[in-house]
Amino acid sequence: MSQRFAAPARGRSAITLVLAGLLWGTGGLSGSLLAAKAGLSPLPVAAYRLLLGGGCTVLFLACAGGLRRLVWTSTVVRRLLVAGLLLGLYQASYFASVSLTSVSLSTMITIGSVPVFVALVTSVRERHLPDTVTVVSIVTAVLGLVLLTWSPEGLASGWRLAAGVALALLCAVGFGTLTLVSRQPAEGLDPLSTTAFGLLIGGLLLLPAALWSGMALPLRPDVLAAALYLGVVPTGVAYAAYFRGLRHAHPVVTALSTLLEPLTAAVLSAFVLGENLGPAGWSGTVLLLAALALSYWRAPGSRPGRQRQ
């Protein structure tokens, strides 16, 4: 594709990735609200999130006629199974890590490791070292994430800390792999279908453990509204935007966009819940925004002569 057409495509991808990150950031608040109102532990909340997100997106596809256009080839089935497995792995590993350590540490390791993992794999696949802009963006982002989320109070030690860190890293590998795999187009499969069935499969994989933990949901309007919002907005819509943005954005830029999730969550907590970020938290916010701006401005692969053909 010529530079004239590649630039607008990258711009649209950046917008959808930013939208995904911002919507993901509301997921923590709505998930906490659902857990508090329904008395659920984190794993059932994650299962409801994936099942409702996938189910509502499948219903939307059915109403829009998208299911009739979906061709169930072996390639499509494999891609959807991989997406569902990785989404389920991401959610299960994250919440297991949280149960062993803390939300702040698990979030910091998971989100901070994703762009590092993607950059390393991309460098190996493309057979060249990351450029200076990529390295500076990642280092700045990780430092900002540490300042934003680090909270040593009540931190686990010994085997719990080691297991929690290992699970957070596994979570990052799962999401990074999802990012890399989903960038490759599968004939007959669009981003919305990937979102719908990937989320649904991931939710079904989490269902046995979630049922064991207790999934009883009070049938009250406030609880149902919280569950529906969690499934539709920061899950169905956000992942659909993310998968669409993968098509033209560089994988490292895509991975860095996930940093908008803790950033949005922290800012919402400060303004909605009255939590105090403090100087370190606001400094981390500035560093994260700077890293994202740098990555979008000088995206790897966006220099002349390296556009997609």
C-alpha positions as CSV (number, residue, x, y, z in Angstrom):
1,M,0.0,0.0,0.0
2,S,1.3,3.5,-0.8
3,Q,2.3,5.9,2.0
4,R,-0.7,8.0,1.2
5,F,-3.1,5.2,2.2
6,A,-1.0,3.6,4.9
7,A,-0.9,6.7,7.1
8,P,-4.7,7.1,7.4
9,A,-4.9,3.4,8.1
10,R,-2.4,3.7,10.9
11,G,-4.3,6.8,12.2
12,R,-7.6,4.8,12.3
13,S,-5.8,1.9,14.1
14,A,-4.4,4.3,16.7
15,I,-7.9,5.7,17.4
16,T,-9.4,2.2,17.8
17,L,-6.5,1.1,20.1
18,V,-6.9,4.2,22.2
19,L,-10.7,3.5,22.4
20,A,-10.0,-0.1,23.5
21,G,-7.6,1.0,26.2
22,L,-9.9,3.7,27.6
23,L,-12.9,1.3,27.7
24,W,-10.8,-1.4,29.3
25,G,-10.0,1.1,32.0
26,T,-13.7,1.2,33.0
27,G,-13.7,-2.5,33.4
28,G,-12.0,-2.6,36.8
29,L,-14.4,-0.1,38.3
30,S,-17.5,-1.8,36.8
31,G,-16.1,-5.3,37.8
32,S,-15.5,-4.2,41.4
33,L,-19.0,-2.7,41.4
34,L,-20.5,-6.0,40.2
35,A,-18.5,-8.0,42.7
36,A,-19.6,-5.8,45.6
37,K,-23.2,-5.7,44.7
38,A,-23.5,-9.4,43.9
39,G,-21.0,-10.8,46.5
40,L,-18.9,-12.5,43.8
41,S,-15.2,-13.4,43.9
42,P,-13.0,-12.3,41.1
43,L,-13.1,-15.5,39.0
44,P,-16.9,-15.6,38.6
45,V,-16.8,-11.9,37.7
46,A,-14.2,-12.7,34.9
47,A,-16.4,-15.5,33.7
48,Y,-19.5,-13.3,33.6
49,R,-17.4,-10.7,31.8
50,L,-16.4,-13.0,29.0
51,L,-19.7,-14.9,28.7
52,L,-21.8,-11.7,28.6
53,G,-19.4,-10.0,26.3
54,G,-19.2,-12.9,23.9
55,G,-23.0,-13.7,24.1
56,C,-24.0,-10.1,23.4
57,T,-21.6,-9.7,20.5
58,V,-22.8,-13.0,19.0
59,L,-26.4,-11.7,19.3
60,F,-25.4,-8.5,17.6
61,L,-23.8,-10.4,14.8
62,A,-26.9,-12.5,14.4
63,C,-29.1,-9.4,14.2
64,A,-26.7,-7.7,11.7
65,G,-26.5,-10.8,9.5
66,G,-22.8,-11.4,10.3
67,L,-23.3,-15.0,11.3
68,R,-24.6,-15.8,7.8
69,R,-21.3,-14.5,6.3
70,L,-19.1,-16.5,8.6
71,V,-17.5,-19.5,6.9
72,W,-16.5,-22.2,9.3
73,T,-13.3,-23.3,7.8
74,S,-10.6,-25.2,9.7
75,T,-8.5,-22.0,9.8
76,V,-11.4,-20.0,11.3
77,V,-12.1,-22.6,13.9
78,R,-8.5,-22.9,14.9
79,R,-8.1,-19.1,15.2
80,L,-11.3,-18.8,17.4
81,L,-10.2,-21.7,19.6
82,V,-6.7,-20.1,20.1
83,A,-8.3,-16.7,20.8
84,G,-10.7,-18.2,23.3
85,L,-7.9,-20.2,25.0
86,L,-5.7,-17.2,25.3
87,L,-8.5,-14.9,26.6
88,G,-9.4,-17.5,29.2
89,L,-5.7,-18.0,30.2
90,Y,-5.3,-14.2,30.5
91,Q,-8.2,-13.8,32.8
92,A,-7.6,-16.9,34.9
93,S,-3.8,-16.2,35.3
94,Y,-4.4,-12.6,36.2
95,F,-7.0,-13.3,38.9
96,A,-4.9,-16.2,40.3
97,S,-2.0,-13.8,40.5
98,V,-4.1,-11.2,42.3
99,S,-5.2,-13.8,44.9
100,L,-1.6,-14.6,45.7
101,T,-0.1,-11.1,45.7
102,S,-2.0,-7.8,45.1
103,V,-4.0,-6.0,42.4
104,S,-1.3,-3.4,42.0
105,L,1.7,-5.8,41.7
106,S,-0.2,-8.2,39.3
107,T,-1.3,-5.3,37.1
108,M,2.1,-3.8,37.0
109,I,3.9,-7.0,36.0
110,T,1.2,-8.1,33.6
111,I,0.7,-4.8,31.7
112,G,4.3,-3.8,31.9
113,S,5.5,-7.2,30.5
114,V,3.2,-7.3,27.5
115,P,5.1,-4.6,25.4
116,V,8.5,-6.1,26.4
117,F,7.4,-9.6,25.4
118,V,5.9,-8.4,22.1
119,A,9.0,-6.3,21.3
120,L,11.3,-9.2,21.9
121,V,9.3,-11.7,19.8
122,T,8.9,-9.1,17.1
123,S,12.7,-8.4,17.0
124,V,13.4,-12.2,16.7
125,R,10.8,-12.6,13.9
126,E,12.0,-9.5,12.0
127,R,15.7,-10.3,12.7
128,H,16.7,-6.8,14.0
129,L,17.0,-5.1,17.3
130,P,14.3,-2.7,18.5
131,D,15.0,0.8,17.4
132,T,15.7,3.7,19.9
133,V,12.1,5.0,19.9
134,T,10.7,1.6,20.8
135,V,13.2,1.1,23.6
136,V,12.6,4.6,25.0
137,S,8.8,4.1,24.8
138,I,8.9,0.8,26.6
139,V,11.3,2.0,29.4
140,T,9.3,5.2,29.9
141,A,6.0,3.2,30.0
142,V,7.2,0.6,32.5
143,L,8.6,3.3,34.8
144,G,5.3,5.2,34.6
145,L,3.4,2.1,35.3
146,V,5.6,1.4,38.4
147,L,5.0,4.9,39.7
148,L,1.2,4.6,39.0
149,T,0.5,1.2,40.4
150,W,3.2,0.2,42.9
151,S,1.9,-0.3,46.4
152,P,4.2,-2.3,48.7
153,E,1.7,-2.5,51.6
154,G,0.6,-6.0,52.4
155,L,2.9,-7.5,49.8
156,A,3.2,-11.3,49.9
157,S,6.5,-13.0,50.3
158,G,8.1,-16.4,49.7
159,W,6.3,-18.9,47.5
160,R,3.2,-16.8,47.2
161,L,5.1,-13.9,45.8
162,A,7.1,-16.1,43.4
163,A,3.9,-17.9,42.2
164,G,2.0,-14.6,41.9
165,V,4.8,-13.1,39.8
166,A,5.0,-16.3,37.6
167,L,1.3,-16.2,37.0
168,A,1.4,-12.5,36.1
169,L,4.1,-13.2,33.6
170,L,2.1,-16.1,32.2
171,C,-0.8,-13.7,31.8
172,A,1.4,-11.2,29.9
173,V,2.7,-14.0,27.6
174,G,-0.9,-15.0,26.9
175,F,-2.1,-11.5,26.0
176,G,1.1,-10.8,24.0
177,T,0.6,-14.1,22.1
178,L,-3.0,-13.1,21.4
179,T,-1.8,-9.8,20.0
180,L,0.8,-11.4,17.7
181,V,-1.5,-14.2,16.5
182,S,-4.5,-12.0,15.9
183,R,-2.5,-9.6,13.7
184,Q,-2.3,-12.3,11.0
185,P,-5.6,-12.2,8.9
186,A,-7.6,-15.4,8.7
187,E,-9.7,-15.6,5.6
188,G,-13.4,-15.3,6.3
189,L,-12.9,-14.0,9.8
190,D,-13.4,-10.4,10.8
191,P,-12.5,-8.6,14.1
192,L,-16.1,-8.7,15.4
193,S,-16.5,-12.4,14.8
194,T,-13.1,-13.0,16.5
195,T,-14.3,-10.9,19.5
196,A,-17.7,-12.6,19.7
197,F,-16.6,-16.3,19.6
198,G,-13.2,-15.7,21.3
199,L,-14.8,-14.2,24.3
200,L,-17.6,-16.8,24.4
201,I,-15.0,-19.7,24.2
202,G,-12.9,-18.1,26.9
203,G,-15.8,-17.7,29.2
204,L,-16.9,-21.3,28.7
205,L,-13.3,-22.4,29.6
206,L,-13.5,-20.4,32.8
207,L,-17.1,-21.6,33.6
208,P,-16.2,-24.8,35.6
209,A,-13.9,-23.0,38.0
210,A,-16.2,-20.1,38.3
211,L,-19.2,-22.3,39.1
212,W,-17.1,-24.0,41.8
213,S,-16.4,-20.5,43.3
214,G,-20.0,-19.5,43.2
215,M,-21.8,-17.7,40.4
216,A,-25.2,-16.9,41.9
217,L,-26.3,-13.5,40.6
218,P,-29.0,-11.6,42.4
219,L,-31.7,-10.6,39.9
220,R,-31.8,-6.9,40.9
221,P,-31.7,-4.1,38.3
222,D,-28.5,-2.5,39.7
223,V,-26.7,-5.9,39.6
224,L,-27.9,-6.8,36.1
225,A,-27.0,-3.3,34.8
226,A,-23.5,-3.6,36.2
227,A,-23.1,-7.1,34.7
228,L,-24.4,-6.0,31.3
229,Y,-22.1,-2.9,31.2
230,L,-19.1,-5.0,32.1
231,G,-19.9,-7.5,29.4
232,V,-20.8,-5.1,26.6
233,V,-18.6,-1.9,27.0
234,P,-15.2,-2.8,28.4
235,T,-15.3,-6.3,27.0
236,G,-17.3,-6.7,23.8
237,V,-16.8,-3.2,22.4
238,A,-13.3,-2.8,23.7
239,Y,-12.0,-6.1,22.3
240,A,-13.7,-5.5,19.0
241,A,-11.9,-2.2,18.7
242,Y,-8.6,-3.8,19.8
243,F,-8.8,-6.6,17.2
244,R,-9.7,-4.1,14.5
245,G,-6.8,-1.9,15.5
246,L,-4.4,-4.8,15.2
247,R,-4.7,-4.8,11.4
248,H,-2.5,-1.8,10.7
249,A,-0.7,-0.9,13.9
250,H,2.8,-2.2,14.7
251,P,2.6,-5.0,17.4
252,V,4.7,-3.0,19.9
253,V,2.5,0.0,19.5
254,T,-0.5,-2.2,20.0
255,A,0.9,-3.7,23.2
256,L,1.7,-0.2,24.5
257,S,-1.9,0.8,24.1
258,T,-2.8,-1.7,26.8
259,L,-1.2,0.8,29.2
260,L,-4.3,3.0,28.9
261,E,-6.2,0.4,30.9
262,P,-4.5,1.0,34.3
263,L,-4.1,4.7,33.4
264,T,-7.8,5.2,32.9
265,A,-8.7,3.1,35.9
266,A,-6.4,5.2,38.1
267,V,-7.7,8.5,36.9
268,L,-11.3,7.3,37.3
269,S,-10.6,6.1,40.8
270,A,-9.1,9.5,41.6
271,F,-12.1,11.5,40.3
272,V,-15.0,9.1,40.9
273,L,-13.9,7.4,44.1
274,G,-11.8,10.2,45.5
275,E,-8.6,8.1,45.7
276,N,-5.4,10.1,46.0
277,L,-2.8,9.3,43.4
278,G,-0.2,11.4,45.0
279,P,2.9,12.9,43.3
280,A,4.2,9.5,42.3
281,G,0.9,8.5,40.7
282,W,0.5,11.7,38.7
283,S,4.2,11.5,37.6
284,G,3.5,8.0,36.4
285,T,0.4,9.2,34.5
286,V,2.5,11.8,32.7
287,L,5.2,9.3,31.8
288,L,2.6,6.8,30.5
289,L,1.0,9.5,28.3
290,A,4.5,10.5,27.0
291,A,5.4,6.9,26.2
292,L,2.1,6.4,24.3
293,A,2.4,9.7,22.5
294,L,6.0,8.8,21.4
295,S,5.0,5.4,20.2
296,Y,2.0,6.7,18.2
297,W,4.1,9.6,16.8
298,R,7.0,7.5,15.7
299,A,5.5,4.0,15.4
300,P,8.0,1.3,14.5
301,G,7.6,0.5,10.8
302,S,6.1,3.9,10.0
303,R,9.2,5.4,8.5
304,P,9.2,5.9,4.7
305,G,9.9,2.7,2.9
306,R,8.5,0.4,5.6
307,Q,4.8,0.7,4.9
308,R,2.7,-2.3,4.3
309,Q,2.4,-3.2,0.6
